[in-house]
Amino acid sequence: MSERFFITGGSGFIGSHFHEKISNDKIINFDKKTPFEFQKSTFYKGNIRDFDALDQALTENPCDTIISLAAEHVDFGVTKEDFFKTNEHGTKMVCEAADKHNIKRIIFYSSVAVYGDEQLPSDETINPLIPTRIYGDSKLAGEKVLLNWIKDDPSKSLLIIRPAVVYGERNVANMYRLIEQIKKGRYFHVGKGDNIKSIAYVGNLVDATLHVMKDMKPGYCQIYNYSDEPQMTSKEIANQIYDILGRKRPISLPYSLMYSVGLLFDVVIGITGIDLPVSTNRIKKFKTMSHHKADKMLKTGFQPKVSNVEGIRKMIKWLEKN
């Protein structure tokens, strides 16, 4: 039997791109969400918190490798309990299902959020890890579950990928919101904008994963950051979007002023419960550095095919069509 992949969260943004790289007859997609129309893999609707659902899907469709993408990751409307129920407990359920069905290979998508804001620029040698947000805490807890899963069993193999901000076609998160605010004329540079913001084009990320996955022999256990080079500042990313859209670049406003505006929006968010595009949390993110190096990945011989400029162009082109 040729290798078959059980992808949790396979209907999501990154999961949809795995469907473009792997023959769909080799994929079992396990997700809460219905897949995109072009995804022709076998689909099971379920939650990774639910062992019985995982068990049923794998009983009916034996697989060799699990690609664990399913996660709670949004920064609004998710409780601390929900983060850990999915990112830690859900990962534990995936491991238990793998053991029951004799699956020895797991690829887990973690996050650079495990490094926090004070351990930058990051690389995989940093220890101890000190996340500064609940999401990072829960992802680190998921990593620990997996490291415990592989411990003392030389027949197993584990690959952990820690991506920076991922963007590209079908993304409706950070980069999408930035592009939409720019298109609507609601964006201004905050302060100098000279803080590095590591980003990763989704096609490169999936290619990098498949590249190092080839080395997953029994006993293999590796952790890789992923971000694209050259690194860009927040101002450079925004200016690139303006240039691609053919618009005049924006002015810069003082951080203190924008933070004060964010405080007003925080009040409205607190009263209405609506996730607005401006908040103090998002203003702070504009100023925060998120520099994550992927030298270890590049040393494996992996060469990304798409530059950040071309990746942003591809995403904007997709948005204009959709």
Backbone torsions as a table, in degrees:
resi	resn	phi	psi	omega
1	MET	NA	131.4	176.5
2	SER	-70.0	157.2	-175.1
3	GLU	-59.2	137.1	177.9
4	ARG	-121.3	142.5	-174.0
5	PHE	-114.4	129.0	174.4
6	PHE	-100.7	108.5	-175.0
7	ILE	-107.2	111.6	173.5
8	THR	-82.3	135.3	-174.7
9	GLY	75.8	25.0	-175.5
10	GLY	-69.8	-14.5	177.8
11	SER	-86.4	-7.6	-176.4
12	GLY	-79.9	-173.4	-176.0
13	PHE	-57.1	-58.2	-178.8
14	ILE	-69.1	-40.9	179.8
15	GLY	-57.6	-36.8	180.0
16	SER	-64.6	-30.6	179.9
17	HIS	-77.9	-27.2	170.9
18	PHE	-63.4	-33.2	177.6
19	HIS	-65.8	-21.5	177.8
20	GLU	-85.2	-15.1	-176.1
21	LYS	-107.4	-21.9	-177.7
22	ILE	-118.9	137.2	177.4
23	SER	-54.6	126.4	-172.5
24	ASN	-64.3	-20.8	177.5
25	ASP	-74.9	-5.7	177.4
26	LYS	-103.1	4.9	-174.6
27	ILE	-115.5	133.6	165.3
28	ILE	-108.5	118.5	-176.2
29	ASN	-99.6	116.5	-179.9
30	PHE	-114.3	113.9	-172.9
31	ASP	-157.2	158.1	173.4
32	LYS	-76.3	-24.9	-174.4
33	LYS	-100.9	149.0	173.9
34	THR	-68.5	138.7	-178.0
35	PRO	-72.2	165.2	171.9
36	PHE	-63.1	154.8	-175.5
37	GLU	-59.8	-33.1	-176.2
38	PHE	-75.4	-12.6	-180.0
39	GLN	-78.8	118.3	-174.8
40	LYS	-110.1	16.2	178.9
41	SER	-76.6	167.8	173.4
42	THR	-69.5	128.4	-174.7
43	PHE	-114.4	131.7	172.5
44	TYR	-121.7	125.8	177.5
45	LYS	-85.3	122.5	-178.8
46	GLY	-175.3	170.8	-177.8
47	ASN	-116.1	135.5	-177.9
48	ILE	-67.9	-10.7	173.2
49	ARG	-71.1	-17.7	-172.2
50	ASP	-100.4	99.6	-178.6
51	PHE	-59.9	-41.8	-177.0
52	ASP	-60.3	-38.7	178.9
53	ALA	-66.6	-42.7	176.2
54	LEU	-61.4	-44.6	-178.4
55	ASP	-60.7	-45.2	-179.3
56	GLN	-62.7	-45.3	-178.8
57	ALA	-61.8	-41.3	-178.1
58	LEU	-77.6	-28.3	175.4
59	THR	-64.5	-41.8	-178.0
60	GLU	-80.7	-18.8	-176.6
61	ASN	-142.2	82.9	179.0
62	PRO	-56.9	137.0	-179.4
63	CYS	-131.9	164.5	-179.3
64	ASP	-103.1	-31.0	-171.6
65	THR	-136.6	137.4	174.1
66	ILE	-106.6	128.9	170.7
67	ILE	-108.1	109.6	-171.4
68	SER	-96.5	99.5	-179.4
69	LEU	-107.5	-26.3	-174.8
70	ALA	-59.1	131.7	-177.4
71	ALA	-164.6	155.9	164.2
72	GLU	-89.4	126.6	-174.8
73	HIS	-145.0	-8.8	-178.3
74	VAL	-70.6	154.9	-175.0
75	ASP	-100.4	17.2	-179.9
76	PHE	-146.3	131.5	172.9
77	GLY	82.9	9.6	178.4
78	VAL	-116.5	128.9	-178.4
79	THR	-80.5	161.1	175.0
80	LYS	-57.7	-40.1	179.6
81	GLU	-61.1	-42.3	-179.9
82	ASP	-66.2	-39.7	176.9
83	PHE	-55.6	-47.6	-175.9
84	PHE	-77.0	-30.9	177.2
85	LYS	-61.4	-37.3	-179.4
86	THR	-89.5	-53.9	-169.8
87	ASN	-75.0	-25.1	176.0
88	GLU	-105.9	-61.7	-178.2
89	HIS	-62.4	-41.9	178.5
90	GLY	-60.1	-40.0	177.4
91	THR	-63.8	-37.1	177.2
92	LYS	-63.2	-40.5	178.2
93	MET	-64.6	-38.3	177.3
94	VAL	-62.5	-42.6	179.6
95	CYS	-64.9	-40.6	179.2
96	GLU	-66.3	-38.6	176.9
97	ALA	-66.0	-39.6	177.4
98	ALA	-60.4	-44.1	179.8
99	ASP	-63.4	-43.6	-178.9
100	LYS	-62.5	-34.4	-175.8
101	HIS	-103.8	15.8	173.4
102	ASN	57.6	39.0	175.7
103	ILE	-92.2	125.2	-170.6
104	LYS	-106.4	-6.1	-176.3
105	ARG	-124.2	126.3	175.8
106	ILE	-130.0	131.4	169.9
107	ILE	-108.7	121.0	-175.4
108	PHE	-115.9	127.3	175.6
109	TYR	-91.5	108.3	175.7
110	SER	-95.1	-137.2	-177.4
111	SER	-164.6	152.0	172.4
112	VAL	-68.0	-8.2	176.5
113	ALA	-61.9	-17.0	179.3
114	VAL	-67.6	-17.9	-179.1
115	TYR	-82.4	-22.1	-174.7
116	GLY	74.8	-170.0	-174.9
117	ASP	-97.6	-6.7	-173.6
118	GLU	-107.6	-2.3	-174.7
119	GLN	-113.4	53.3	-173.4
120	LEU	-123.5	151.0	-5.0
121	PRO	-67.9	144.4	-174.3
122	SER	-91.1	152.6	162.2
123	ASP	-145.4	177.2	-170.6
124	GLU	-72.9	-6.6	-178.6
125	THR	-86.0	-10.3	-175.8
126	ILE	-63.7	130.3	180.0
127	ASN	-160.0	129.0	4.2
128	PRO	-80.9	161.5	176.4
129	LEU	-88.0	136.2	-176.3
130	ILE	-130.1	80.8	178.5
131	PRO	-62.4	149.4	179.5
132	THR	-109.4	-1.3	178.4
133	ARG	-132.1	157.7	-176.7
134	ILE	-60.4	-40.1	179.7
135	TYR	-57.0	-47.4	178.9
136	GLY	-62.3	-40.2	176.6
137	ASP	-58.8	-45.6	-176.4
138	SER	-69.9	-35.2	177.3
139	LYS	-68.5	-39.2	176.5
140	LEU	-63.9	-38.4	176.4
141	ALA	-61.9	-39.0	176.2
142	GLY	-63.4	-41.0	176.9
143	GLU	-59.0	-42.7	-178.2
144	LYS	-64.6	-37.1	175.6
145	VAL	-57.9	-45.2	-177.5
146	LEU	-70.5	-39.0	178.1
147	LEU	-65.5	-30.9	174.7
148	ASN	-72.6	-36.1	179.2
149	TRP	-61.4	-40.6	-176.1
150	ILE	-83.7	-18.3	-175.4
151	LYS	-58.4	133.7	173.9
152	ASP	67.7	15.4	175.2
153	ASP	-130.4	95.1	-176.0
154	PRO	-67.9	-6.4	179.1
155	SER	-86.4	-11.0	-177.5
156	LYS	-93.2	160.4	173.9
157	SER	-141.5	145.5	-174.2
158	LEU	-138.6	133.7	174.5
159	LEU	-125.4	122.2	177.3
160	ILE	-111.8	124.8	178.7
161	ILE	-110.6	129.9	177.0
162	ARG	-113.8	91.2	-178.4
163	PRO	-80.1	151.0	166.1
164	ALA	-76.0	-166.3	179.0
165	VAL	-59.6	120.6	-177.2
166	VAL	-96.8	136.9	-178.9
167	TYR	-141.4	168.9	178.2
168	GLY	142.4	-170.6	-179.3
169	GLU	-58.2	134.1	-180.0
170	ARG	78.5	8.2	175.1
171	ASN	-82.2	133.2	176.4
172	VAL	-129.5	35.9	-178.8
173	ALA	-114.8	-128.4	-169.5
174	ASN	-56.9	-55.1	-177.2
175	MET	-65.2	-37.2	177.6
176	TYR	-59.2	-47.5	-179.2
177	ARG	-62.6	-38.9	178.9
178	LEU	-62.9	-47.6	-179.4
179	ILE	-61.5	-42.7	-178.7
180	GLU	-64.9	-40.4	178.3
181	GLN	-65.1	-37.8	177.6
182	ILE	-66.2	-44.1	-179.8
183	LYS	-62.4	-32.3	-178.3
184	LYS	-88.4	1.2	179.3
185	GLY	72.4	26.4	-176.0
186	ARG	-108.7	12.3	-176.1
187	TYR	-107.6	139.9	170.0
188	PHE	-135.9	146.7	171.4
189	HIS	-63.3	141.9	178.5
190	VAL	-106.8	115.0	-178.2
191	GLY	64.6	-149.4	-178.0
192	LYS	-71.8	-28.4	-179.4
193	GLY	67.3	26.5	-177.0
194	ASP	-97.2	11.0	178.1
195	ASN	-81.8	133.0	-178.9
196	ILE	-70.2	136.9	175.4
197	LYS	-124.7	97.6	179.8
198	SER	-65.7	133.7	178.4
199	ILE	-133.9	161.0	-176.2
200	ALA	-139.3	120.5	175.9
201	TYR	-71.9	131.7	-170.4
202	VAL	-58.8	-38.1	179.4
203	GLY	-63.9	-39.9	176.3
204	ASN	-65.1	-41.2	-179.3
205	LEU	-60.8	-46.8	179.6
206	VAL	-65.4	-42.2	177.3
207	ASP	-60.3	-42.2	-180.0
208	ALA	-63.4	-41.2	178.8
209	THR	-61.9	-47.1	-179.7
210	LEU	-65.7	-31.6	179.4
211	HIS	-64.9	-51.6	-177.4
212	VAL	-78.2	-21.8	179.0
213	MET	-60.7	-26.0	179.9
214	LYS	-62.9	-21.2	-178.5
215	ASP	-89.9	3.7	-173.4
216	MET	-78.5	76.8	173.9
217	LYS	-88.0	167.5	175.9
218	PRO	-52.9	134.2	-179.2
219	GLY	90.1	-6.2	-178.9
220	TYR	-70.7	134.7	174.9
221	CYS	-152.4	108.3	-176.7
222	GLN	-137.8	148.8	175.6
223	ILE	-122.1	131.7	180.0
224	TYR	-131.0	132.1	162.0
225	ASN	-71.1	157.3	166.0
226	TYR	-141.1	124.8	169.7
227	SER	-152.2	159.6	-178.3
228	ASP	-95.9	148.1	175.9
229	GLU	-107.4	154.4	-5.6
230	PRO	-72.9	150.7	178.1
231	GLN	-65.3	149.0	-178.2
232	MET	-124.4	150.5	174.6
233	THR	-83.6	166.7	179.1
234	SER	-61.1	-37.8	178.7
235	LYS	-67.2	-40.2	-179.7
236	GLU	-64.6	-39.1	179.0
237	ILE	-63.8	-48.5	-179.3
238	ALA	-63.4	-43.8	179.7
239	ASN	-62.0	-36.0	178.3
240	GLN	-62.9	-39.7	177.9
241	ILE	-64.8	-44.0	177.6
242	TYR	-58.4	-44.1	-178.3
243	ASP	-64.2	-42.8	-179.4
244	ILE	-65.6	-36.8	178.7
245	LEU	-77.7	-10.0	-179.4
246	GLY	73.4	33.8	-178.3
247	ARG	-113.9	156.9	178.4
248	LYS	-69.4	135.6	-179.2
249	ARG	-63.8	149.6	-173.0
250	PRO	-84.0	169.6	173.8
251	ILE	-83.3	167.1	176.3
252	SER	-105.1	135.9	177.6
253	LEU	-114.0	148.5	-179.0
254	PRO	-60.1	143.7	179.5
255	TYR	-60.1	-41.8	-178.0
256	SER	-60.1	-38.8	178.6
257	LEU	-66.1	-47.6	-177.8
258	MET	-65.9	-34.1	178.1
259	TYR	-65.6	-38.6	177.3
260	SER	-62.8	-40.0	175.9
261	VAL	-63.4	-40.6	179.1
262	GLY	-61.2	-35.1	178.6
263	LEU	-62.0	-39.2	177.9
264	LEU	-64.1	-42.5	178.3
265	PHE	-65.8	-34.7	177.6
266	ASP	-58.1	-39.8	179.4
267	VAL	-62.5	-45.8	-179.7
268	VAL	-64.0	-42.5	178.7
269	ILE	-61.2	-42.2	179.7
270	GLY	-63.6	-35.6	-178.7
271	ILE	-77.5	-43.9	-172.7
272	THR	-92.6	-24.6	-175.2
273	GLY	74.8	13.8	-179.0
274	ILE	-94.8	136.2	178.7
275	ASP	-80.6	97.1	-178.7
276	LEU	-87.1	158.0	-176.0
277	PRO	-70.9	-14.5	179.9
278	VAL	-119.6	133.7	175.1
279	SER	-160.3	164.7	177.9
280	THR	-63.3	-33.8	179.0
281	ASN	-61.4	-43.5	-179.3
282	ARG	-74.2	-33.2	175.7
283	ILE	-63.4	-42.9	178.4
284	LYS	-61.9	-36.0	179.8
285	LYS	-63.8	-32.4	178.2
286	PHE	-59.8	-37.2	-175.2
287	LYS	-88.1	-23.7	-174.6
288	THR	-72.6	136.1	174.1
289	MET	-79.4	141.2	174.1
290	SER	-137.6	73.5	-174.7
291	HIS	-99.7	111.9	-176.3
292	HIS	-128.9	118.3	-174.3
293	LYS	-88.4	144.6	179.6
294	ALA	-119.9	34.2	-178.9
295	ASP	-58.7	-37.7	-178.5
296	LYS	-61.3	-42.1	177.8
297	MET	-64.1	-44.4	-177.9
298	LEU	-64.9	-29.5	179.3
299	LYS	-70.5	-13.9	176.0
300	THR	-76.7	-8.6	-177.2
301	GLY	100.1	-0.1	179.1
302	PHE	-69.4	134.4	177.5
303	GLN	-125.5	111.5	179.6
304	PRO	-62.9	143.2	-177.0
305	LYS	-88.3	-23.4	-171.8
306	VAL	-119.1	125.9	176.3
307	SER	-74.6	163.6	177.5
308	ASN	-61.2	-39.1	179.0
309	VAL	-61.6	-45.6	179.7
310	GLU	-69.3	-35.7	178.3
311	GLY	-63.0	-43.8	177.6
312	ILE	-64.1	-39.8	178.0
313	ARG	-61.8	-42.1	179.0
314	LYS	-62.6	-41.9	-179.2
315	MET	-66.0	-43.7	179.5
316	ILE	-63.5	-40.7	178.3
317	LYS	-60.8	-42.2	178.8
318	TRP	-64.3	-42.7	180.0
319	LEU	-62.0	-38.6	-179.6
320	GLU	-66.6	-29.4	178.1
321	LYS	-82.6	-21.2	-172.0
322	ASN	-121.3	NA	NA
